[in-house]
């Protein structure tokens, strides 16, 4: 397939190219698009050296697949037009995720939603990591309420987020100066910030509401009660999520562990006696979402469960999920 990655120099764009290579996606020609500033730069890829181009609809003509890792405005302007020209499009932005005619897909959960569609939205990273573990529990025990608290890595804010964390940590430790900030609302080193994306009239942030809106759409349960508190922490990679659920039917930690162990995209890491549980350090670079600390939650009696998830948000939360969608589009 002739594949274009749009936003190829960003944190997600770079991962997209690597994941295409790792999964041996049948790329006959790779086109990399980024801002005019990067145009002409040659970069090494698993498919050979490729020169970055500035995007234009003409330059993208003839592509079979376009993977978009750019802004919502770009997606609004170009995604539908590309799909109308016969290009299969996977959009990583939030612009089209809740549109009725655009499936929002995590293949382990709702691959069937792809159907004959050629334009598919990739969910927010926090949502993708969550629903991979929630859906098998939902199928087995039913879901009534979900409460999530997240611990999100700097790379959720892109390459600039990672650079700011590194630079400001050095400033504090090496130069003895107060850490500064530009990408985040406050200095991130030695801090946690309960603020990701903009505040909404209901007091939640947009990041928190994305978890609610998108989880409902992907799992096809529009009435699911779900509340999220999203927090930025000073790690480079992997979003962690503490999840409490109330199920429709009785659940035990043993039964939940069994369900999660059999679920695609999830790996159970749950041996507290051996200090083994999900962590950013172990989940970094891993395709599967780690699930552990699985225990009964007494607040909800025999229908309550607590668990802790760690997922590489640049992989399952972004690039890997997008390429998995592309694999399904190719097979459709
Ligand atoms: C973040 N989830 O971590 C967002 C990125 N989409 O900032």
Boltz pocket constraint, residues with backbone or C-beta under 6 A from the ligand:
constraints:
  - pocket:
      binder: B
      contacts: [[A, 124], [A, 125], [A, 126], [A, 152], [A, 153], [A, 155], [A, 156], [A, 157], [A, 196], [A, 207]]
      max_distance: 6.0
